[in-house]
Amino acid sequence: MLLITILEASMTHSKEDGYIGKVEFSVENHKQPYEITLYRKKNNKEWSYSLNFLKDSGGEEEIEALEELLEEDDEIYEQLIEAAKSKLQEEE
């Protein structure tokens, strides 16, 4: 399993938008860090996400391998969700 290091995390919640979280993280042996944006609408139980390089673009193979890993390994995906949820801030 790849070692993931959380660099920064945040999450907000509002009645209109549901949950929106961001996690910046690095992956062992990958050249560039990533940012994942997590979304969960108010009446939905499933999380959706968007994965991008944090700053500079890296190798297409690396981000594709990470996408595949997130789809297959619930433990890593949950780790990122939990990192964001730990920083939850409620909005009015």
N, C-alpha and C positions, 0 to 999 in steps of 0.2 A: 504494500500500500504506500502511496505517495505521502510524503510529509508536507502538510500545509501549515503555514504560519500566518496567523491573522495579524494584519498590520493596523487596521482600523475598522470599526463597525458602527453603524447607526441604524435606527429604525424610528419611523413615526407612524402614528395611527390617527385617522380621522374618520368620522362617521360617513363622510362623502366618498373618500378614496380607499378606505380600508387600510391595509398595512403596506408600507413601502420601506424597504430596508436596503442598505448598501454595505458591502463588505469588501475591503481591500485586503488582498492576501498574496502571498508568494507560494510557489510550489517548488519543491525540491527538484533540482536539475533543470528548471525552466529559466530562460534568460531574463524574461520580463515578468513583473508582477501583474496581477489581474484585479478587476473590479467586477463584482457580481451585483446586479440590482434585482431584488426580490420583490414580488408583488403578490398580494392576496386580497381580493375584493371582499367586501364585508359579508356576503352570503356564500362564500366559496371556502371549501376546506383545503383545496390544493394550492400550492405555491407555484408561481410561474417565475421565470428568471430571464435575465439578459446578461450575457458574459462578454466582457471586453478586456482588452489590455488596459492597464491602469494609465500609463503614460505613452511610451513609445511602442509601436507595433513590434511584435515578435514573430516567431515562426508560425506559419499556418498549421504545420503538423502538431505543434505544441498545444495550440488552443483547441484544435480538433480532438486531440487525445484527451484533453481535460473535459471537453463537452461530453465525450463518450463515457468518461469516468463518472461524471456527475449523473448521467442517465442510468448508469449501472450500479453505482455504489451509494446506497441510501445513507450510509454512515457519514461519508464526507459531505454530502448535500445537507444533511441534518446539522452537521458541525457548523456550516456556514449560516444556516438559518438561526441556530441557537446563538451564535455570536452576535447577529443583528438583534435578535429578540432581547438579549441581555442589556441592550442600550435603548430599549423602547421608551419613547416620549409621546405622551398623549397630547393631541392638539384639540383645541376647542372647536 
